Amino acid sequence: MASKVELVVEVKSPADKLWAALRDSTELFPKIFPEQYKSIETVEGDGKSAGTVRLLKYTEAVPMLTFAKEKLEVADDENKVVSYSVVDGELVDFYKNFKITLKVAKAAAAEGEGEAGAVVNWSMEFDKANDQVPDPDVIKETATKTFHDLDDYLLKN
């Protein structure tokens, strides 16, 4: 039976800027997060459209994972929604299906404040390969940290 974990993260960066950075993660993430990613490369498709497959190579600092291949299922720039499934790598041994969906929305600006920040709605759907497989809590924690660290980077650049 599929399980679903959801997360909502508020950031200070404008939604358009955050979305652009997330869509450019193939280039940006290895530069911003060298402690996590050795490299990210597009191995199929144009890197932006549904059907694209990316190969993510992780550093030794990432527990239990050396690589993942993810297939972009949904890429909707107008609504700022992206969804991808992990199709190869160690995660496939633990989870039969593993899908991440994220949506970036503009946060409501408080009166008298400048440009509003953004809200990221992130979800992870998965089926465990067996009952011994733990919930992927570390992935949720990493996602939270990534959104905050990306926000810090964007506010400085």
FIBA-624029 format. One record per residue: residue number from 1; residue in three letters; chain; y negated, z negated, x negated of N, C-alpha, C in turn. Coordinates in nm, 3 decimals. Layout:
N
NUM,ALA,A,Y,Z,X,Y,Z,X,Y,Z,X .
...
REM end
This chain:
157
1,MET,A,0.119,0.000,-0.083,0.000,0.000,0.000,-0.126,0.000,-0.088 .
2,ALA,A,-0.221,0.080,-0.052,-0.342,0.093,-0.131,-0.429,-0.032,-0.121 .
3,SER,A,-0.487,-0.069,-0.233,-0.583,-0.179,-0.236,-0.719,-0.121,-0.267 .
4,LYS,A,-0.822,-0.192,-0.225,-0.958,-0.144,-0.250,-1.044,-0.260,-0.296 .
5,VAL,A,-1.121,-0.237,-0.400,-1.215,-0.335,-0.452,-1.353,-0.270,-0.447 .
6,GLU,A,-1.450,-0.346,-0.396,-1.585,-0.290,-0.385,-1.684,-0.377,-0.461 .
7,LEU,A,-1.793,-0.313,-0.499,-1.893,-0.379,-0.581,-2.029,-0.319,-0.547 .
8,VAL,A,-2.130,-0.403,-0.539,-2.267,-0.355,-0.519,-2.351,-0.413,-0.633 .
9,VAL,A,-2.418,-0.324,-0.706,-2.500,-0.366,-0.819,-2.642,-0.315,-0.797 .
10,GLU,A,-2.739,-0.405,-0.808,-2.879,-0.364,-0.799,-2.936,-0.354,-0.939 .
11,VAL,A,-3.010,-0.246,-0.963,-3.071,-0.225,-1.094,-3.220,-0.194,-1.076 .
12,LYS,A,-3.295,-0.204,-1.186,-3.440,-0.181,-1.181,-3.476,-0.034,-1.197 .
13,SER,A,-3.389,0.044,-1.259,-3.417,0.186,-1.281,-3.425,0.261,-1.149 .
14,PRO,A,-3.513,0.362,-1.140,-3.519,0.444,-1.019,-3.386,0.516,-0.994 .
15,ALA,A,-3.354,0.537,-0.868,-3.225,0.599,-0.831,-3.206,0.735,-0.897 .
16,ASP,A,-3.310,0.819,-0.898,-3.296,0.953,-0.956,-3.264,0.948,-1.105 .
17,LYS,A,-3.329,0.856,-1.176,-3.306,0.842,-1.320,-3.165,0.790,-1.348 .
18,LEU,A,-3.122,0.691,-1.271,-2.988,0.636,-1.287,-2.883,0.743,-1.257 .
19,TRP,A,-2.901,0.816,-1.149,-2.807,0.921,-1.110,-2.797,1.026,-1.220 .
20,ALA,A,-2.910,1.069,-1.273,-2.909,1.170,-1.380,-2.830,1.120,-1.501 .
21,ALA,A,-2.848,0.993,-1.535,-2.775,0.935,-1.649,-2.625,0.929,-1.622 .
22,LEU,A,-2.587,0.890,-1.500,-2.445,0.883,-1.465,-2.382,1.022,-1.468 .
23,ARG,A,-2.455,1.122,-1.422,-2.403,1.259,-1.421,-2.395,1.316,-1.562 .
24,ASP,A,-2.470,1.256,-1.656,-2.468,1.301,-1.795,-2.386,1.205,-1.882 .
25,SER,A,-2.296,1.129,-1.819,-2.221,1.025,-1.891,-2.131,1.082,-2.000 .
26,THR,A,-2.088,1.207,-1.987,-2.004,1.268,-2.091,-2.077,1.263,-2.225 .
27,GLU,A,-2.206,1.294,-2.224,-2.287,1.291,-2.345,-2.339,1.150,-2.375 .
28,LEU,A,-2.392,1.084,-2.272,-2.463,0.959,-2.291,-2.376,0.838,-2.325 .
29,PHE,A,-2.265,0.821,-2.254,-2.188,0.697,-2.267,-2.136,0.670,-2.409 .
30,PRO,A,-2.083,0.771,-2.481,-2.041,0.740,-2.619,-2.158,0.697,-2.709 .
31,LYS,A,-2.280,0.744,-2.678,-2.399,0.704,-2.756,-2.445,0.563,-2.718 .
32,ILE,A,-2.449,0.536,-2.587,-2.498,0.406,-2.540,-2.393,0.296,-2.556 .
33,PHE,A,-2.266,0.332,-2.538,-2.156,0.233,-2.541,-2.053,0.267,-2.649 .
34,PRO,A,-2.095,0.273,-2.778,-2.000,0.309,-2.884,-1.888,0.206,-2.901 .
35,GLU,A,-1.911,0.084,-2.850,-1.806,-0.019,-2.859,-1.693,0.007,-2.760 .
36,GLN,A,-1.717,0.092,-2.660,-1.615,0.124,-2.560,-1.552,0.262,-2.579 .
37,TYR,A,-1.638,0.361,-2.608,-1.591,0.501,-2.608,-1.597,0.563,-2.747 .
38,LYS,A,-1.483,0.614,-2.793,-1.482,0.697,-2.913,-1.544,0.832,-2.879 .
39,SER,A,-1.503,0.885,-2.765,-1.555,1.015,-2.722,-1.523,1.038,-2.574 .
40,ILE,A,-1.601,1.128,-2.514,-1.572,1.177,-2.379,-1.595,1.328,-2.386 .
41,GLU,A,-1.494,1.402,-2.345,-1.510,1.547,-2.348,-1.457,1.612,-2.221 .
42,THR,A,-1.519,1.722,-2.185,-1.475,1.800,-2.070,-1.362,1.891,-2.118 .
43,VAL,A,-1.244,1.879,-2.055,-1.130,1.961,-2.096,-1.097,2.070,-1.994 .
44,GLU,A,-1.155,2.060,-1.875,-1.137,2.162,-1.771,-1.263,2.165,-1.686 .
45,GLY,A,-1.307,2.283,-1.648,-1.422,2.294,-1.559,-1.554,2.290,-1.634 .
46,ASP,A,-1.663,2.278,-1.558,-1.798,2.286,-1.615,-1.859,2.149,-1.648 .
47,GLY,A,-1.784,2.043,-1.624,-1.834,1.910,-1.655,-1.912,1.843,-1.544 .
48,LYS,A,-1.948,1.919,-1.440,-2.032,1.863,-1.334,-1.973,1.880,-1.194 .
49,SER,A,-1.888,1.982,-1.175,-1.839,2.016,-1.040,-1.703,1.954,-1.012 .
50,ALA,A,-1.671,1.945,-0.882,-1.538,1.899,-0.842,-1.434,1.987,-0.909 .
51,GLY,A,-1.326,1.925,-0.955,-1.222,1.997,-1.027,-1.231,1.978,-1.178 .
52,THR,A,-1.347,1.934,-1.226,-1.365,1.908,-1.368,-1.270,1.797,-1.412 .
53,VAL,A,-1.213,1.812,-1.532,-1.128,1.708,-1.590,-1.191,1.665,-1.722 .
54,ARG,A,-1.208,1.533,-1.738,-1.263,1.478,-1.863,-1.160,1.392,-1.932 .
55,LEU,A,-1.165,1.395,-2.065,-1.079,1.311,-2.148,-1.166,1.203,-2.210 .
56,LEU,A,-1.135,1.077,-2.177,-1.207,0.964,-2.232,-1.118,0.897,-2.336 .
57,LYS,A,-1.170,0.881,-2.458,-1.096,0.812,-2.563,-1.168,0.680,-2.588 .
58,TYR,A,-1.091,0.571,-2.578,-1.147,0.437,-2.590,-1.132,0.381,-2.731 .
59,THR,A,-1.219,0.288,-2.766,-1.209,0.221,-2.895,-1.104,0.111,-2.888 .
60,GLU,A,-1.075,0.052,-3.004,-0.977,-0.057,-3.011,-1.025,-0.180,-2.934 .
61,ALA,A,-1.156,-0.189,-2.908,-1.212,-0.305,-2.837,-1.173,-0.306,-2.689 .
62,VAL,A,-1.128,-0.193,-2.636,-1.090,-0.185,-2.495,-0.943,-0.226,-2.483 .
63,PRO,A,-0.914,-0.334,-2.409,-0.775,-0.382,-2.402,-0.682,-0.287,-2.327 .
64,MET,A,-0.565,-0.265,-2.383,-0.453,-0.193,-2.321,-0.474,-0.043,-2.299 .
65,LEU,A,-0.593,0.009,-2.323,-0.617,0.151,-2.298,-0.656,0.223,-2.426 .
66,THR,A,-0.601,0.342,-2.447,-0.645,0.426,-2.558,-0.715,0.550,-2.505 .
67,PHE,A,-0.669,0.599,-2.388,-0.734,0.716,-2.330,-0.712,0.722,-2.180 .
68,ALA,A,-0.793,0.804,-2.115,-0.775,0.833,-1.973,-0.824,0.975,-1.949 .
69,LYS,A,-0.754,1.042,-1.861,-0.803,1.171,-1.812,-0.841,1.148,-1.667 .
70,GLU,A,-0.963,1.191,-1.633,-1.007,1.174,-1.495,-1.049,1.308,-1.438 .
71,LYS,A,-1.013,1.326,-1.310,-1.046,1.450,-1.241,-1.155,1.422,-1.139 .
72,LEU,A,-1.262,1.497,-1.148,-1.373,1.483,-1.054,-1.332,1.541,-0.920 .
73,GLU,A,-1.330,1.456,-0.818,-1.288,1.498,-0.683,-1.408,1.537,-0.596 .
74,VAL,A,-1.515,1.458,-0.608,-1.637,1.481,-0.529,-1.756,1.473,-0.623 .
75,ALA,A,-1.845,1.571,-0.614,-1.969,1.569,-0.691,-2.080,1.615,-0.598 .
76,ASP,A,-2.148,1.520,-0.538,-2.251,1.550,-0.438,-2.385,1.499,-0.489 .
77,ASP,A,-2.460,1.589,-0.554,-2.588,1.549,-0.613,-2.692,1.515,-0.506 .
78,GLU,A,-2.687,1.584,-0.394,-2.787,1.560,-0.288,-2.777,1.417,-0.235 .
79,ASN,A,-2.654,1.370,-0.213,-2.632,1.234,-0.160,-2.601,1.133,-0.270 .
80,LYS,A,-2.601,1.179,-0.395,-2.575,1.093,-0.511,-2.440,1.020,-0.498 .
81,VAL,A,-2.336,1.099,-0.474,-2.200,1.044,-0.463,-2.110,1.118,-0.559 .
82,VAL,A,-2.030,1.042,-0.633,-1.931,1.101,-0.721,-1.801,1.022,-0.705 .
83,SER,A,-1.690,1.094,-0.711,-1.560,1.031,-0.695,-1.462,1.099,-0.791 .
84,TYR,A,-1.382,1.018,-0.858,-1.284,1.076,-0.950,-1.155,0.996,-0.950 .
85,SER,A,-1.046,1.066,-0.983,-0.914,1.004,-0.992,-0.867,1.006,-1.136 .
86,VAL,A,-0.800,0.901,-1.177,-0.739,0.899,-1.310,-0.605,0.971,-1.299 .
87,VAL,A,-0.587,1.075,-1.381,-0.467,1.159,-1.371,-0.375,1.147,-1.493 .
88,ASP,A,-0.421,1.082,-1.600,-0.337,1.064,-1.718,-0.391,0.947,-1.799 .
89,GLY,A,-0.304,0.888,-1.882,-0.342,0.773,-1.963,-0.264,0.650,-1.920 .
90,GLU,A,-0.292,0.539,-1.988,-0.217,0.415,-1.961,-0.234,0.364,-1.818 .
91,LEU,A,-0.350,0.386,-1.758,-0.370,0.339,-1.621,-0.268,0.398,-1.524 .
92,VAL,A,-0.224,0.522,-1.552,-0.127,0.589,-1.466,0.008,0.515,-1.467 .
93,ASP,A,0.037,0.445,-1.579,0.161,0.367,-1.586,0.154,0.243,-1.496 .
94,PHE,A,0.033,0.191,-1.477,0.015,0.068,-1.399,-0.015,0.095,-1.252 .
95,TYR,A,-0.084,0.206,-1.227,-0.128,0.236,-1.091,-0.091,0.379,-1.054 .
96,LYS,A,-0.020,0.395,-0.943,0.023,0.529,-0.900,-0.097,0.614,-0.861 .
97,ASN,A,-0.190,0.554,-0.794,-0.314,0.623,-0.757,-0.428,0.535,-0.803 .
98,PHE,A,-0.528,0.596,-0.862,-0.642,0.519,-0.909,-0.766,0.604,-0.892 .
99,LYS,A,-0.852,0.565,-0.799,-0.968,0.646,-0.766,-1.094,0.560,-0.764 .
100,ILE,A,-1.198,0.610,-0.828,-1.328,0.543,-0.832,-1.428,0.628,-0.754 .
101,THR,A,-1.508,0.563,-0.671,-1.615,0.632,-0.599,-1.743,0.553,-0.622 .
102,LEU,A,-1.851,0.624,-0.652,-1.977,0.554,-0.661,-2.088,0.633,-0.595 .
103,LYS,A,-2.179,0.557,-0.537,-2.294,0.614,-0.467,-2.418,0.540,-0.514 .
104,VAL,A,-2.520,0.617,-0.549,-2.646,0.558,-0.592,-2.747,0.577,-0.479 .
105,ALA,A,-2.812,0.470,-0.441,-2.913,0.476,-0.335,-3.041,0.409,-0.385 .
106,LYS,A,-3.150,0.446,-0.325,-3.278,0.387,-0.359,-3.285,0.248,-0.298 .
107,ALA,A,-3.326,0.151,-0.377,-3.343,0.015,-0.324,-3.474,0.007,-0.247 .
108,ALA,A,-3.481,-0.082,-0.153,-3.605,-0.102,-0.078,-3.706,-0.170,-0.170 .
109,ALA,A,-3.824,-0.111,-0.181,-3.928,-0.168,-0.266,-3.998,-0.283,-0.193 .
110,ALA,A,-4.021,-0.388,-0.267,-4.095,-0.500,-0.210,-4.242,-0.460,-0.200 .
111,GLU,A,-4.310,-0.515,-0.104,-4.451,-0.480,-0.084,-4.533,-0.514,-0.208 .
112,GLY,A,-4.617,-0.421,-0.248,-4.702,-0.445,-0.364,-4.636,-0.413,-0.498 .
113,GLU,A,-4.507,-0.383,-0.497,-4.438,-0.347,-0.621,-4.446,-0.197,-0.642 .
114,GLY,A,-4.419,-0.156,-0.763,-4.421,-0.014,-0.796,-4.297,0.055,-0.742 .
115,GLU,A,-4.244,0.146,-0.822,-4.128,0.223,-0.779,-4.006,0.133,-0.761 .
116,ALA,A,-3.932,0.160,-0.654,-3.813,0.080,-0.625,-3.702,0.111,-0.724 .
117,GLY,A,-3.615,0.015,-0.743,-3.498,0.035,-0.826,-3.389,0.105,-0.746 .
118,ALA,A,-3.266,0.085,-0.788,-3.154,0.151,-0.722,-3.044,0.051,-0.690 .
119,VAL,A,-2.959,0.092,-0.600,-2.840,0.014,-0.565,-2.720,0.105,-0.588 .
120,VAL,A,-2.622,0.054,-0.662,-2.499,0.129,-0.687,-2.390,0.068,-0.601 .
121,ASN,A,-2.330,0.149,-0.515,-2.213,0.107,-0.437,-2.092,0.170,-0.506 .
122,TRP,A,-2.009,0.085,-0.562,-1.895,0.128,-0.643,-1.767,0.078,-0.577 .
123,SER,A,-1.667,0.163,-0.571,-1.539,0.116,-0.518,-1.424,0.175,-0.600 .
124,MET,A,-1.315,0.101,-0.599,-1.196,0.138,-0.673,-1.079,0.125,-0.576 .
125,GLU,A,-1.005,0.234,-0.558,-0.885,0.231,-0.474,-0.765,0.253,-0.564 .
126,PHE,A,-0.659,0.176,-0.541,-0.544,0.187,-0.629,-0.416,0.144,-0.559 .
127,ASP,A,-0.304,0.196,-0.609,-0.170,0.153,-0.569,-0.102,0.105,-0.694 .
128,LYS,A,-0.058,-0.020,-0.694,0.013,-0.073,-0.811,0.149,-0.006,-0.824 .
129,ALA,A,0.190,0.019,-0.949,0.320,0.080,-0.975,0.432,-0.017,-0.935 .
130,ASN,A,0.405,-0.149,-0.952,0.501,-0.251,-0.910,0.428,-0.383,-0.891 .
131,ASP,A,0.499,-0.484,-0.843,0.436,-0.613,-0.811,0.390,-0.690,-0.934 .
132,GLN,A,0.443,-0.656,-1.052,0.405,-0.727,-1.174,0.269,-0.682,-1.228 .
133,VAL,A,0.222,-0.569,-1.181,0.095,-0.515,-1.229,-0.021,-0.601,-1.176 .
134,PRO,A,-0.109,-0.646,-1.265,-0.222,-0.728,-1.219,-0.327,-0.643,-1.147 .
135,ASP,A,-0.410,-0.710,-1.068,-0.526,-0.641,-1.009,-0.617,-0.598,-1.124 .
136,PRO,A,-0.681,-0.484,-1.110,-0.765,-0.434,-1.220,-0.904,-0.501,-1.224 .
137,ASP,A,-0.906,-0.635,-1.226,-1.032,-0.709,-1.225,-1.120,-0.676,-1.345 .
138,VAL,A,-1.057,-0.655,-1.461,-1.133,-0.626,-1.583,-1.213,-0.496,-1.568 .
139,ILE,A,-1.160,-0.403,-1.491,-1.231,-0.276,-1.469,-1.355,-0.300,-1.383 .
140,LYS,A,-1.342,-0.384,-1.283,-1.457,-0.420,-1.199,-1.564,-0.490,-1.284 .
141,GLU,A,-1.521,-0.583,-1.368,-1.615,-0.656,-1.455,-1.684,-0.560,-1.552 .
142,THR,A,-1.607,-0.466,-1.607,-1.663,-0.367,-1.700,-1.763,-0.277,-1.629 .
143,ALA,A,-1.732,-0.238,-1.506,-1.824,-0.153,-1.429,-1.957,-0.226,-1.406 .
144,THR,A,-1.950,-0.353,-1.368,-2.071,-0.431,-1.347,-2.156,-0.434,-1.473 .
145,LYS,A,-2.092,-0.466,-1.585,-2.163,-0.474,-1.713,-2.220,-0.337,-1.751 .
146,THR,A,-2.144,-0.231,-1.730,-2.189,-0.096,-1.764,-2.316,-0.059,-1.687 .
147,PHE,A,-2.319,-0.087,-1.557,-2.437,-0.053,-1.477,-2.560,-0.131,-1.525 .
148,HIS,A,-2.542,-0.259,-1.558,-2.655,-0.340,-1.607,-2.701,-0.293,-1.745 .
149,ASP,A,-2.605,-0.263,-1.833,-2.640,-0.217,-1.969,-2.706,-0.079,-1.964 .
150,LEU,A,-2.656,0.008,-1.876,-2.717,0.140,-1.859,-2.861,0.124,-1.807 .
151,ASP,A,-2.880,0.033,-1.715,-3.014,0.006,-1.661,-3.107,-0.038,-1.775 .
152,ASP,A,-3.061,-0.131,-1.858,-3.143,-0.178,-1.971,-3.180,-0.061,-2.063 .
153,TYR,A,-3.083,0.024,-2.091,-3.106,0.142,-2.176,-3.211,0.235,-2.114 .
154,LEU,A,-3.197,0.262,-1.985,-3.289,0.354,-1.917,-3.431,0.297,-1.908 .
155,LEU,A,-3.442,0.167,-1.895,-3.576,0.105,-1.887,-3.648,0.113,-2.021 .
156,LYS,A,-3.572,0.123,-2.131,-3.631,0.131,-2.265,-3.650,0.275,-2.311 .
157,ASN,A,-3.584,0.373,-2.245,-3.589,0.512,-2.291,-3.646,0.606,-2.187 .
REM end
